[in-house]
Amino acid sequence: MALMITNDCISCDACREECPDDAIFEDSPIYIIDPDRCSECIGDYAEPACIVVCPTDCIILDPDNIETAEELRLKHEQSSEV
């Protein structure tokens, strides 16, 4: 699954700076995660970096973007090639 940011986001920018996939973007009024880029940090960290640094715990699994660990790994590998 990709991740998503809920309405509890305070737009603090902590998550965006930590994302190795450059999948988090500033939007109004909250940040958003591009599900086509988010790999849940598979291949980079043991757990999603954005979740670790989020002060409001507003980053959750996106039920509309279900992916297997293998699909996330492939997405990570493809983003690393760019």
N, C-alpha and C positions, 0 to 999 in steps of 0.2 A: 504494500500500500504506500502511496505517497502520503505526505502529511498535509494538514491544513491548519490555518490559524482561525481561531474563533473570534467573536466580537469582544472578548475580554482583552484583546491586544491593546497595549498602551503606546504602540509605535515607538518603542525605546531604541530600536536599531540593534539590539544585542544579537538577535538571531541572524540578521542579514550578514553581519560581520563574520559570523562563525560558519556559515554555510559553504562547504567545499564545492558544491555543485552550482553556486550562483543561482539558486532557484527561488530566492526570496526577494520580493520587490515591494517597494513602498507604493501603497495605494491609499485611497481616502475612504474612510478614516483609519483603516487598519492595513497592516501588511498582508500580502498574499504569497502563497507558495505555488510555483508552476509545477503541476504534477508530472509534466513531461521531462522535467529536469531533476526533480527530487528523487534521490536514491536511498533516503533514510540513512545516509552516511555509510552504507555498506561499502566496505573497502577502504574507508578512511578512519572510522571510529567504531567503538564497541556499541555505542548507542547514538541516536541522532543528536548532533551538537546543538541544534536549535532548541531542543527540548531541555537539554542540560542547562543552558544559559537563560532561558525564559523566566523572568521574575514573576509572571502572572499565571504560569502553567496553562497557557492558552493554545498550545500546539498539540493537536491530536491526530490520530489516524483518520484519513479521509475515506469514508465508506464508499464513496463514488469512484475511487481509484484503487481497487484491490489488485495487488501484484504479489507474485511469489518472491521469495528471496533470490531465486535465480534470475528473475526478470529485473529485480533491483540491481543485482550484481552486473548484469549486462548493460543496464543503463549507465551505471557508474563507469564501466570500462569504455563505453562509447564517449562519455563526456570527457574522459581523461585523454582521449585521442585527439580532441579538438585543439 
